[in-house]
Amino acid sequence: MNGIEKITARIETDAKAETAEILREAEEKAAAVRAQYEAQAKQEAEEAKKAGVEAARRQAERLESAAQMEAKKQLLAAKQASLNEAFDKAQAKLLALPDDQYAELLAKMAVKAAKTGREEIILNAKDRDRVGPQVVAKANVLLAEAVKPQPAGKAAKGGKGGKAGAVLSAVVTGANALLQGTAMLTLSQETREMAGGLMLRDGNVEVNCAFETQLRVLREEMAAEIAGILFS
């Protein structure tokens, strides 16, 4: 082999070696890049998974909170409906009383609400025809009985103070007027739209004793107790 061939062979050998080294380095770099991207991809996948789990957890909490709120609303509505039904039933029972008991009840209501003994008793059209005269008669009898002489023990027991004393004072005032012939509860020719109960009128002054009004007042007086039932 002459000198030129030796040189050529050497160049070829060196070129092959250099090419092999370049390829090796390129493969190493490619492997490092692949590893880096694979690690990055894995990390991003883990982060996405964690984010998805956290998002799912938050969504579950929102759904649970909404479900609890809806359950509370439904429970409150059910309690409210039960209370409404209880008051409706109370009114229905009053309206379903036999005529004699119904007239007795209205008479007692009239006596309790009377201030002067000159009031007119106003009923709805049905009650006026059904029990109107009975109510007035019973009420005037009750007023008269209120001022009959009482045994000393009963008089003391009744007392003069507080709400009971005020009611008794009003009853006695009306009863005295009745006995003196200066007043008497009368049945008005006028009727009112109401479920039941009565209105008392003396001139321009009216006292509303309609069942629906009395039950509403009772419900308002029981507001704290009702709130305890609703929100317990």
Beta strands, then each sheet from edge to edge (+ up, - down):
strand 1: 120-123
strand 2: 186-191
strand 3: 197-202
strand 4: 205-210
sheet 1: 2+ 1+ 3- 4+
end
